[in-house]
Amino acid sequence: MARYEELEGRRVMVTGAASGIGLATACRFAEEGARVFVVDYNAEALEETRKAHPEFAGFSPADVSREEDVAAAFRQMDRELGGIDVLISNAGISVRNGVLDVSYSQWNRTMGINLGGMFLCAREAGRRMKEQGGGVILMTASTNGTEGHRWYADYNASKAGVILLTKTMALELAPVVRVNCVCPGYVLTPMQRAEYTDEMLAKVNEGIPMKRHAEPEEIASLYAFLASDDARYITGADVRIDGGETAGLY
């Protein structure tokens, strides 16, 4: 059910949109009446998304860590939708490894997608939004970017970078473009399920005050709010949505 009338007709790009938070967010904006252009690295998953969600306005396979792929996706969106009003830069990867076992190739891949991809997409969107006189850029960071977490050195560092990229772009693009990032805690996504056993998930839940993982749809709701006019004075913010996990020792 639509809640933000001003999102109707808005041209919205969502990256990493074939599953998890990205897919839930694409669905939410489509429900709001937005014209949603979805981007994902996995061409097969993207095709399945196309079949399952004919309400989406456009589709583009792209590796966000490749400058030419990102540029091509934005050019396609320009042709098919006539531009962009909202970017949800969400594509990311995570590999569980001790810091001494992280290969440099893994480090570079994580940084290239999680931070480089955010920069490339936000730069393309920002250029267009500044020229047209308005827009909203939103990025997926993480509570892992706000404090140390074992086994995810490369992921943590990349997400900390996203937070500072957000703040820097917010300063440079204000007052024309708003730029914020969302910092989810544990979210029950396919990526999370692939890394954690049921026992591991249960143990994590015990350490969260709300005693559960977030659902992707809950993150999508926050994105819808931040893109709406209700959030028109919010920029440069890193908004945590973590069930109280980082509120203090629990």
C-alpha positions as CSV (number, residue, x, y, z in Angstrom):
1,M,0.0,0.0,0.0
2,A,1.4,3.4,-1.0
3,R,2.2,5.8,1.9
4,Y,4.2,8.5,0.2
5,E,2.2,10.0,-2.7
6,E,5.2,12.1,-3.8
7,L,7.1,8.9,-4.8
8,E,4.5,8.1,-7.5
9,G,6.2,8.4,-10.8
10,R,9.6,9.0,-9.4
11,R,12.5,7.3,-11.4
12,V,14.3,5.0,-9.0
13,M,17.4,2.9,-9.5
14,V,18.1,0.0,-7.1
15,T,21.3,-1.9,-7.4
16,G,21.8,-5.4,-6.1
17,A,18.1,-5.7,-6.7
18,A,17.6,-9.3,-7.6
19,S,17.5,-10.5,-4.0
20,G,17.5,-9.5,-0.3
21,I,17.3,-5.9,0.7
22,G,17.6,-4.7,-2.9
23,L,14.6,-6.7,-4.1
24,A,12.5,-5.8,-1.1
25,T,13.3,-2.1,-1.7
26,A,12.5,-2.3,-5.4
27,C,9.2,-3.9,-4.5
28,R,8.4,-1.2,-1.9
29,F,9.1,1.6,-4.3
30,A,7.0,-0.1,-7.0
31,E,4.2,-0.3,-4.5
32,E,4.6,3.5,-4.0
33,G,4.0,4.0,-7.7
34,A,7.6,4.7,-8.6
35,R,9.2,3.7,-11.9
36,V,11.8,1.2,-10.7
37,F,14.9,0.4,-12.7
38,V,16.7,-2.7,-11.2
39,V,20.4,-3.5,-11.6
40,D,22.2,-6.7,-10.5
41,Y,25.4,-8.5,-11.3
42,N,23.7,-11.9,-11.5
43,A,22.1,-12.0,-15.0
44,E,20.2,-15.2,-14.3
45,A,18.7,-13.9,-11.1
46,L,17.9,-10.6,-12.8
47,E,16.0,-12.5,-15.5
48,E,14.0,-14.4,-12.8
49,T,13.2,-11.0,-11.2
50,R,12.1,-9.7,-14.6
51,K,9.7,-12.6,-14.9
52,A,8.4,-12.4,-11.4
53,H,8.0,-8.6,-11.3
54,P,6.7,-7.2,-14.6
55,E,5.8,-4.0,-12.6
56,F,9.4,-2.9,-12.6
57,A,10.2,-0.4,-15.3
58,G,13.7,-1.5,-16.4
59,F,16.4,-4.0,-16.0
60,S,20.2,-3.9,-16.5
61,P,22.9,-6.5,-15.7
62,A,25.9,-4.7,-14.3
63,D,29.0,-5.2,-12.2
64,V,29.0,-2.0,-10.1
65,S,32.8,-2.3,-9.6
66,R,33.3,-1.7,-13.3
67,E,33.1,1.9,-14.4
68,E,31.9,1.0,-17.9
69,D,29.1,-1.2,-16.6
70,V,27.8,1.5,-14.3
71,A,28.0,4.1,-17.0
72,A,26.1,1.8,-19.4
73,A,23.3,1.1,-16.8
74,F,22.8,4.8,-16.3
75,R,22.7,5.5,-20.0
76,Q,20.1,2.8,-20.4
77,M,18.0,4.3,-17.6
78,D,18.3,7.7,-19.3
79,R,17.0,6.2,-22.5
80,E,14.2,4.2,-21.0
81,L,13.0,6.4,-18.1
82,G,14.4,9.8,-19.0
83,G,16.7,10.2,-16.0
84,I,16.8,9.4,-12.3
85,D,15.2,10.9,-9.2
86,V,16.3,8.4,-6.5
87,L,19.3,6.1,-6.3
88,I,19.3,3.2,-3.9
89,S,23.0,2.0,-4.1
90,N,22.7,-1.3,-2.4
91,A,24.9,-3.9,-4.2
92,G,27.5,-5.5,-2.0
93,I,29.3,-8.7,-1.0
94,S,30.5,-10.3,2.2
95,V,33.0,-13.1,2.8
96,R,33.5,-14.5,6.3
97,N,37.3,-14.7,7.0
98,G,39.8,-14.0,9.7
99,V,41.9,-10.9,9.0
100,L,45.1,-12.9,8.5
101,D,43.4,-15.2,6.0
102,V,41.9,-12.4,3.8
103,S,43.7,-12.5,0.5
104,Y,44.5,-9.3,-1.2
105,S,42.4,-10.3,-4.2
106,Q,39.4,-10.8,-1.8
107,W,40.2,-7.4,-0.2
108,N,40.2,-5.6,-3.6
109,R,37.0,-7.4,-4.7
110,T,35.2,-6.4,-1.6
111,M,36.4,-2.8,-1.8
112,G,35.7,-2.6,-5.5
113,I,32.0,-3.6,-5.1
114,N,31.1,-2.3,-1.6
115,L,32.9,1.0,-1.8
116,G,34.0,1.6,-5.4
117,G,30.5,0.6,-6.7
118,M,28.9,3.0,-4.3
119,F,31.1,5.8,-5.5
120,L,30.6,5.1,-9.2
121,C,26.8,4.9,-8.9
122,A,26.5,7.9,-6.6
123,R,28.8,9.9,-8.9
124,E,26.6,9.1,-12.0
125,A,23.4,9.9,-10.1
126,G,24.8,13.0,-8.5
127,R,25.9,14.5,-11.8
128,R,22.4,14.0,-13.2
129,M,20.6,15.2,-10.1
130,K,22.7,18.4,-9.8
131,E,22.0,19.3,-13.4
132,Q,18.3,18.7,-13.1
133,G,18.1,20.5,-9.8
134,G,17.1,17.8,-7.3
135,G,17.3,14.2,-6.3
136,V,18.0,11.7,-3.5
137,I,21.0,9.4,-3.1
138,L,20.8,6.6,-0.6
139,M,23.4,4.0,0.1
140,T,23.5,0.7,2.0
141,A,26.2,0.9,4.7
142,S,26.2,-1.3,7.8
143,T,26.6,-1.2,11.6
144,N,29.8,-3.1,10.6
145,G,31.1,0.2,9.4
146,T,30.6,1.9,12.8
147,E,32.5,-0.5,15.1
148,G,34.8,-3.5,14.9
149,H,33.4,-6.9,14.1
150,R,35.5,-10.1,13.9
151,W,35.9,-12.1,10.7
152,Y,34.9,-9.2,8.4
153,A,37.9,-6.8,8.1
154,D,37.4,-6.1,4.5
155,Y,33.6,-5.7,4.7
156,N,33.9,-3.5,7.8
157,A,36.4,-1.2,6.2
158,S,34.4,-0.9,3.0
159,K,31.2,0.0,4.9
160,A,33.0,2.6,7.1
161,G,34.1,4.1,3.8
162,V,30.5,4.2,2.6
163,I,29.5,6.3,5.7
164,L,32.2,8.9,5.0
165,L,31.5,8.9,1.3
166,T,27.9,9.7,2.2
167,K,28.8,12.6,4.5
168,T,31.2,14.1,2.0
169,M,28.8,13.9,-0.9
170,A,26.0,15.4,1.3
171,L,28.2,18.4,2.0
172,E,29.2,18.9,-1.6
173,L,25.8,18.4,-3.2
174,A,23.6,20.3,-0.7
175,P,21.2,21.9,-0.9
176,V,20.2,20.4,-4.3
177,V,20.7,16.7,-3.6
178,R,20.2,14.9,-0.3
179,V,22.6,12.0,0.4
180,N,22.1,9.5,3.3
181,C,23.1,6.0,4.1
182,V,21.3,3.2,6.0
183,C,23.2,1.1,8.5
184,P,21.4,-2.2,8.9
185,G,22.4,-4.6,11.6
186,Y,21.6,-8.3,11.0
187,V,19.1,-8.8,8.2
188,L,17.7,-12.2,7.2
189,T,18.8,-12.1,3.6
190,P,20.0,-14.9,1.3
191,M,23.6,-13.7,1.8
192,Q,23.2,-14.0,5.5
193,R,21.6,-17.5,5.3
194,A,24.6,-18.6,3.1
195,E,27.1,-17.7,5.8
196,Y,25.3,-18.6,9.0
197,T,24.0,-22.0,10.2
198,D,20.7,-22.1,12.2
199,E,22.8,-22.4,15.4
200,M,24.8,-19.3,14.5
201,L,21.7,-17.3,13.7
202,A,20.1,-18.2,17.1
203,K,23.3,-17.2,18.9
204,V,23.3,-13.8,17.1
205,N,19.7,-13.2,18.0
206,E,20.4,-13.7,21.7
207,G,22.7,-10.7,21.5
208,I,20.1,-8.4,19.8
209,P,17.7,-6.6,22.2
210,M,14.8,-7.3,19.8
211,K,15.9,-11.0,19.7
212,R,15.6,-11.4,15.9
213,H,17.1,-10.4,12.6
214,A,15.5,-7.6,10.6
215,E,13.3,-8.5,7.6
216,P,14.4,-7.0,4.3
217,E,11.1,-5.3,4.0
218,E,11.9,-3.3,7.2
219,I,15.0,-1.9,5.6
220,A,13.0,-1.1,2.5
221,S,10.5,0.9,4.6
222,L,13.3,3.1,5.9
223,Y,14.5,3.7,2.3
224,A,11.0,4.8,1.3
225,F,10.9,7.2,4.2
226,L,14.3,8.7,3.4
227,A,13.4,9.2,-0.2
228,S,10.1,10.9,0.7
229,D,9.4,14.5,1.4
230,D,8.9,13.6,5.1
231,A,12.7,13.3,5.2
232,R,13.4,16.5,3.2
233,Y,15.6,18.0,6.0
234,I,17.7,14.8,6.5
235,T,21.0,14.7,4.7
236,G,24.5,13.5,5.6
237,A,23.0,11.0,8.0
238,D,24.0,7.4,8.7
239,V,20.8,5.9,10.0
240,R,21.1,2.7,12.1
241,I,18.4,0.1,11.9
242,D,19.7,-2.8,14.1
243,G,17.1,-3.8,16.7
244,G,19.2,-2.0,19.4
245,E,22.3,-4.1,18.7
246,T,24.7,-1.1,18.8
247,A,22.9,0.8,21.6
248,G,25.3,-0.6,24.2
249,L,26.4,-3.8,25.8
250,Y,23.4,-6.0,26.2
